[in-house]
C-alpha cells in the first residue's frame, strides 16, 4: 500500500436512539406490579372487615405455626434422607447408583400432590399391616403423612443439589488432601463440604421457598395449616379477603427467606470479595 492511499477506518455505529426493547419490557413489568400492588392495597382498604380480622386472625396464626413446623421438619428430615441418596448417586457401585437414580427420578418426576395422596390414602389401605408393626399411630395422622411425603420429595431435590455442589469442587483438592495423608471423610468434612455448601446455598434457599409455597397442598388432606384455615374462613364467611390475606402472608415469608439467604451468602463469601 502506497503512502498516498487513504486507510479506511471503521467508525463505531451511532448510538441507538430511544430505549432498547429490554428496558421497555422491564419498565412495563415493574409498572404492572406496582399497579397490581396498589390495587390489592386499595381492595384491602375498601373491603376491610374488622370483624373478620378479629375472628379469624388467631386461626391464621395457628395455621402459620403449622405451616412453619411442616416445612422445617420436612426440610431437616429430607436433608438427613438426602445424605445416603447423594452417596448412592456418586457411588461407583451400579446397584447403589441405580437405586438412588430411581429414587430421585420418581420423586422429581411425579407431582408432589400425587405423592401426598400415595402416602395419605395409599398407606391408609395397609392399616392392618401397619398396626402389626406398630406404625399406624404415625400414619393415621394427616400432619405426619404430610411431613413424610414432603421429606421424601425434598430429599430427592436436596440430594441432587448436594451432589452437584460436591462435584463442582475441583478434583485436584481431593488429590491434594490425599497427598497430605487426610482420610476421605476428613477431606469431605474439612475441605470439600465448606466449599460445596457455598455453591449449594442458593439452591437450598430456592428449595425452601418452593417447600413453603407447596405446603398449601396439605390442606387437601385435612391439615389445618395456613391455607387450610384460609379455606375454612372463606367457607364460613364467603369473604374473598380470606385468600388475599393468606397470599400476603406467604409473600412476606418468601421475601424474608430470600433476604435471609442473601445475607448469609454475603457473610460466608466476604473473603472471596476482597
Residue, then its C-alpha position, 0 to 999 in steps of 0.5 A: x500500500x502506497x503512502x498516498x492511499x487513504x486507510x479506511x477506518x471503521x467508525x463505531x455505529x451511532x448510538x441507538x436512539x430511544x430505549x432498547x426493547x429490554x428496558x421497555x419490557x422491564x419498565x412495563x413489568x415493574x409498572x404492572x406490579x406496582x399497579x397490581x400492588x396498589x390495587x390489592x392495597x386499595x381492595x384491602x382498604x375498601x373491603x376491610x372487615x374488622x370483624x373478620x380480622x378479629x375472628x379469624x386472625x388467631x386461626x391464621x396464626x395457628x395455621x402459620x405455626x403449622x405451616x412453619x413446623x411442616x416445612x422445617x421438619x420436612x426440610x431437616x428430615x429430607x436433608x438427613x434422607x438426602x445424605x445416603x441418596x447423594x452417596x448412592x448417586x456418586x457411588x461407583x457401585x451400579x446397584x447403589x447408583x441405580x437405586x438412588x437414580x430411581x429414587x430421585x427420578x420418581x420423586x422429581x418426576x411425579x407431582x408432589x400432590x400425587x405423592x401426598x395422596x400415595x402416602x395419605x390414602x395409599x398407606x391408609x389401605x395397609x392399616x392392618x399391616x401397619x398396626x402389626x408393626x406398630x406404625x399406624x399411630x404415625x400414619x393415621x395422622x394427616x400432619x405426619x403423612x404430610x411431613x413424610x411425603x414432603x421429606x421424601x420429595x425434598x430429599x430427592x431435590x436436596x440430594x441432587x443439589x448436594x451432589x452437584x455442589x460436591x462435584x463442582x469442587x475441583x478434583x485436584x483438592x481431593x488429590x491434594x488432601x490425599x497427598x497430605x495423608x487426610x482420610x476421605x471423610x476428613x477431606x469431605x468434612x474439612x475441605x470439600x463440604x465448606x466449599x460445596x455448601x457455598x455453591x449449594x446455598x442458593x439452591x437450598x434457599x430456592x428449595x425452601x421457598x418452593x417447600x413453603x409455597x407447596x405446603x398449601x397442598x396439605x390442606x387437601x388432606x385435612x391439615x389445618x395449616x395456613x391455607x387450610x384455615x384460609x379455606x375454612x374462613x372463606x367457607x364460613x364467611x364467603x369473604x374473598x379477603x380470606x385468600x388475599x390475606x393468606x397470599x400476603x402472608x406467604x409473600x412476606x415469608x418468601x421475601x424474608x427467606x430470600x433476604x435471609x439467604x442473601x445475607x448469609x451468602x454475603x457473610x460466608x463469601x466476604x473473603x472471596x470479595x476482597 
